[in-house]
Each structure stands twice: as structure tokens, then as C-alpha cells.
């Protein structure tokens, strides 16, 4: 990962799960979008406030810590399950 991109877990921010730097963008969001599209460029384009390096670093973090990010994905899915689809 790039020295300038720090994946942080901060209590009280996004449930304490990993986010990109000082943003409130969870690594989970990058991973889920990339898994849905299998297209790095499209994934990066969906987050114009991030650099491509930050998106790559989020994916690298997932590669290094899959269980932590998968836990966040499962937790988020569980919370959203009761919400009906539009």
C-alpha cells in the first residue's frame, strides 16, 4: 500500500471497520463494487474523490485482510436486509 493511503479503523466511524484515510468510505464499498463489475477503471470512476492509488490500496487491504472486510460486508448486509428493495 502507498504510504499516503492509510486504511484506518476508527471507533465510531463506519462501525469501526476499515475506511480509506480520513474519508468515511469503507473498504467494503470498494470491494463490493469491484466484485460486481470486475472492472478497476469503472470502480475507480465511481469514487472521483479518491485517487486510483487509494482504490488499489483498498483492494490490496482486502487481499491482506479478507476476513475483516468480509465481516463488514456481512454486517452491512444484515442491517440492510429488512429494508425493502425499490
Buried (B, 14 or more C-beta within 10 A) or exposed (E): BEEEBBBBBEEEBBBEBBBBBEBEBBBBBBBBBBEEEEEEEEBBEBBEEBBEBBBBBBBBBBEEBEEBBEBBBEEBEEEEEEEEEE
